[in-house]
Amino acid sequence: MFAAAIGAGIGGLIIGAFGFNGLFITMAIIQIIAAFVAYKVFYHKV
């Protein structure tokens, strides 16, 4: 519940500062970083 509350608060701050376009751009950047990290973990050579 705390993570959801913190996420909602951060989302509200981003919307207040940059509008919904800024929120969608921020979400896209976070998803690209997450995909890169998942790729590195999945294809990690030992």
N, CA, C and O atoms as CSV, one atom per row, in Angstrom:
chain,resi,resn,atom,element,x,y,z
A,1,MET,N,N,0.818,-1.192,0.000
A,1,MET,CA,C,0.000,0.000,0.000
A,1,MET,C,C,0.869,1.266,0.000
A,1,MET,O,O,0.513,2.277,-0.605
A,2,PHE,N,N,2.004,1.190,0.685
A,2,PHE,CA,C,2.876,2.355,0.707
A,2,PHE,C,C,3.449,2.637,-0.680
A,2,PHE,O,O,3.567,3.794,-1.082
A,3,ALA,N,N,3.805,1.581,-1.409
A,3,ALA,CA,C,4.356,1.767,-2.753
A,3,ALA,C,C,3.319,2.400,-3.674
A,3,ALA,O,O,3.659,3.269,-4.477
A,4,ALA,N,N,2.065,1.980,-3.570
A,4,ALA,CA,C,1.005,2.562,-4.392
A,4,ALA,C,C,0.789,4.032,-4.030
A,4,ALA,O,O,0.576,4.865,-4.911
A,5,ALA,N,N,0.844,4.344,-2.754
A,5,ALA,CA,C,0.665,5.726,-2.323
A,5,ALA,C,C,1.820,6.606,-2.794
A,5,ALA,O,O,1.608,7.737,-3.234
A,6,ILE,N,N,3.039,6.085,-2.700
A,6,ILE,CA,C,4.201,6.852,-3.140
A,6,ILE,C,C,4.153,7.048,-4.651
A,6,ILE,O,O,4.434,8.139,-5.146
A,7,GLY,N,N,3.794,5.986,-5.390
A,7,GLY,CA,C,3.677,6.087,-6.844
A,7,GLY,C,C,2.624,7.092,-7.265
A,7,GLY,O,O,2.838,7.853,-8.209
A,8,ALA,N,N,1.492,7.107,-6.582
A,8,ALA,CA,C,0.445,8.076,-6.895
A,8,ALA,C,C,0.915,9.495,-6.615
A,8,ALA,O,O,0.615,10.420,-7.370
A,9,GLY,N,N,1.653,9.657,-5.527
A,9,GLY,CA,C,2.180,10.988,-5.196
A,9,GLY,C,C,3.186,11.471,-6.226
A,9,GLY,O,O,3.138,12.627,-6.647
A,10,ILE,N,N,4.097,10.596,-6.635
A,10,ILE,CA,C,5.088,10.973,-7.641
A,10,ILE,C,C,4.400,11.263,-8.970
A,10,ILE,O,O,4.748,12.224,-9.656
A,11,GLY,N,N,3.422,10.431,-9.335
A,11,GLY,CA,C,2.663,10.683,-10.562
A,11,GLY,C,C,1.954,12.028,-10.525
A,11,GLY,O,O,1.920,12.741,-11.528
A,12,GLY,N,N,1.396,12.372,-9.388
A,12,GLY,CA,C,0.735,13.677,-9.251
A,12,GLY,C,C,1.712,14.829,-9.397
A,12,GLY,O,O,1.388,15.851,-10.002
A,13,LEU,N,N,2.901,14.667,-8.847
A,13,LEU,CA,C,3.920,15.714,-8.989
A,13,LEU,C,C,4.351,15.877,-10.444
A,13,LEU,O,O,4.522,16.997,-10.926
A,14,ILE,N,N,4.525,14.748,-11.142
A,14,ILE,CA,C,4.928,14.819,-12.551
A,14,ILE,C,C,3.834,15.461,-13.385
A,14,ILE,O,O,4.124,16.284,-14.253
A,15,ILE,N,N,2.573,15.096,-13.135
A,15,ILE,CA,C,1.463,15.706,-13.876
A,15,ILE,C,C,1.390,17.198,-13.581
A,15,ILE,O,O,1.152,18.001,-14.484
A,16,GLY,N,N,1.593,17.571,-12.326
A,16,GLY,CA,C,1.554,18.982,-11.971
A,16,GLY,C,C,2.659,19.783,-12.643
A,16,GLY,O,O,2.457,20.940,-13.010
A,17,ALA,N,N,3.817,19.175,-12.803
A,17,ALA,CA,C,4.958,19.894,-13.366
A,17,ALA,C,C,4.962,19.865,-14.893
A,17,ALA,O,O,5.250,20.878,-15.531
A,18,PHE,N,N,4.644,18.705,-15.486
A,18,PHE,CA,C,4.828,18.536,-16.935
A,18,PHE,C,C,3.550,18.164,-17.680
A,18,PHE,O,O,3.564,18.113,-18.910
A,19,GLY,N,N,2.456,17.905,-16.986
A,19,GLY,CA,C,1.216,17.503,-17.636
A,19,GLY,C,C,1.226,16.012,-17.961
A,19,GLY,O,O,2.160,15.287,-17.618
A,20,PHE,N,N,0.160,15.577,-18.633
A,20,PHE,CA,C,0.036,14.146,-18.923
A,20,PHE,C,C,1.066,13.681,-19.934
A,20,PHE,O,O,1.509,12.535,-19.867
A,21,ASN,N,N,1.459,14.532,-20.866
A,21,ASN,CA,C,2.499,14.127,-21.821
A,21,ASN,C,C,3.807,13.824,-21.090
A,21,ASN,O,O,4.496,12.864,-21.434
A,22,GLY,N,N,4.151,14.618,-20.105
A,22,GLY,CA,C,5.346,14.357,-19.313
A,22,GLY,C,C,5.246,13.048,-18.554
A,22,GLY,O,O,6.235,12.328,-18.410
A,23,LEU,N,N,4.044,12.739,-18.065
A,23,LEU,CA,C,3.848,11.480,-17.357
A,23,LEU,C,C,4.061,10.297,-18.291
A,23,LEU,O,O,4.727,9.330,-17.923
A,24,PHE,N,N,3.499,10.364,-19.501
A,24,PHE,CA,C,3.641,9.258,-20.445
A,24,PHE,C,C,5.082,9.106,-20.910
A,24,PHE,O,O,5.557,7.987,-21.102
A,25,ILE,N,N,5.772,10.212,-21.091
A,25,ILE,CA,C,7.184,10.135,-21.476
A,25,ILE,C,C,8.003,9.518,-20.348
A,25,ILE,O,O,8.875,8.685,-20.594
A,26,THR,N,N,7.727,9.922,-19.122
A,26,THR,CA,C,8.429,9.352,-17.967
A,26,THR,C,C,8.171,7.853,-17.860
A,26,THR,O,O,9.095,7.079,-17.609
A,27,MET,N,N,6.914,7.440,-18.049
A,27,MET,CA,C,6.590,6.015,-17.982
A,27,MET,C,C,7.300,5.249,-19.093
A,27,MET,O,O,7.766,4.133,-18.865
A,28,ALA,N,N,7.389,5.823,-20.286
A,28,ALA,CA,C,8.074,5.156,-21.398
A,28,ALA,C,C,9.557,4.985,-21.085
A,28,ALA,O,O,10.128,3.928,-21.356
A,29,ILE,N,N,10.180,6.004,-20.523
A,29,ILE,CA,C,11.598,5.917,-20.178
A,29,ILE,C,C,11.830,4.835,-19.128
A,29,ILE,O,O,12.782,4.061,-19.229
A,30,ILE,N,N,10.958,4.782,-18.120
A,30,ILE,CA,C,11.096,3.769,-17.075
A,30,ILE,C,C,10.940,2.370,-17.665
A,30,ILE,O,O,11.670,1.455,-17.282
A,31,GLN,N,N,9.992,2.191,-18.599
A,31,GLN,CA,C,9.784,0.878,-19.208
A,31,GLN,C,C,10.956,0.471,-20.094
A,31,GLN,O,O,11.308,-0.707,-20.142
A,32,ILE,N,N,11.560,1.420,-20.791
A,32,ILE,CA,C,12.733,1.112,-21.617
A,32,ILE,C,C,13.898,0.672,-20.726
A,32,ILE,O,O,14.601,-0.287,-21.047
A,33,ILE,N,N,14.097,1.368,-19.616
A,33,ILE,CA,C,15.158,0.977,-18.679
A,33,ILE,C,C,14.870,-0.406,-18.099
A,33,ILE,O,O,15.780,-1.225,-17.973
A,34,ALA,N,N,13.614,-0.674,-17.745
A,34,ALA,CA,C,13.261,-1.983,-17.190
A,34,ALA,C,C,13.471,-3.090,-18.216
A,34,ALA,O,O,13.931,-4.176,-17.863
A,35,ALA,N,N,13.145,-2.834,-19.475
A,35,ALA,CA,C,13.353,-3.839,-20.523
A,35,ALA,C,C,14.843,-4.107,-20.704
A,35,ALA,O,O,15.247,-5.257,-20.875
A,36,PHE,N,N,15.652,-3.071,-20.669
A,36,PHE,CA,C,17.103,-3.235,-20.797
A,36,PHE,C,C,17.663,-4.060,-19.644
A,36,PHE,O,O,18.486,-4.949,-19.865
A,37,VAL,N,N,17.233,-3.781,-18.425
A,37,VAL,CA,C,17.701,-4.531,-17.260
A,37,VAL,C,C,17.249,-5.984,-17.353
A,37,VAL,O,O,18.032,-6.888,-17.062
A,38,ALA,N,N,16.001,-6.227,-17.754
A,38,ALA,CA,C,15.501,-7.593,-17.893
A,38,ALA,C,C,16.286,-8.344,-18.967
A,38,ALA,O,O,16.596,-9.524,-18.798
A,39,TYR,N,N,16.606,-7.674,-20.059
A,39,TYR,CA,C,17.389,-8.296,-21.116
A,39,TYR,C,C,18.767,-8.692,-20.601
A,39,TYR,O,O,19.245,-9.795,-20.870
A,40,LYS,N,N,19.403,-7.789,-19.861
A,40,LYS,CA,C,20.741,-8.071,-19.334
A,40,LYS,C,C,20.695,-9.238,-18.342
A,40,LYS,O,O,21.594,-10.079,-18.342
A,41,VAL,N,N,19.676,-9.299,-17.512
A,41,VAL,CA,C,19.568,-10.377,-16.527
A,41,VAL,C,C,19.263,-11.693,-17.233
A,41,VAL,O,O,19.837,-12.724,-16.883
A,42,PHE,N,N,18.373,-11.676,-18.216
A,42,PHE,CA,C,17.963,-12.900,-18.889
A,42,PHE,C,C,19.079,-13.506,-19.728
A,42,PHE,O,O,19.239,-14.725,-19.772
A,43,TYR,N,N,19.847,-12.651,-20.392
A,43,TYR,CA,C,20.900,-13.141,-21.264
A,43,TYR,C,C,22.292,-12.989,-20.660
A,43,TYR,O,O,23.285,-12.888,-21.380
A,44,HIS,N,N,22.351,-12.973,-19.340
A,44,HIS,CA,C,23.630,-12.819,-18.656
A,44,HIS,C,C,24.468,-14.084,-18.868
A,44,HIS,O,O,24.017,-15.192,-18.579
A,45,LYS,N,N,25.671,-13.907,-19.366
A,45,LYS,CA,C,26.597,-15.026,-19.549
A,45,LYS,C,C,27.445,-15.175,-18.301
A,45,LYS,O,O,28.046,-14.207,-17.834
A,46,VAL,N,N,27.495,-16.368,-17.766
A,46,VAL,CA,C,28.270,-16.608,-16.536
A,46,VAL,C,C,29.705,-16.933,-16.872
A,46,VAL,O,O,30.512,-17.166,-15.972
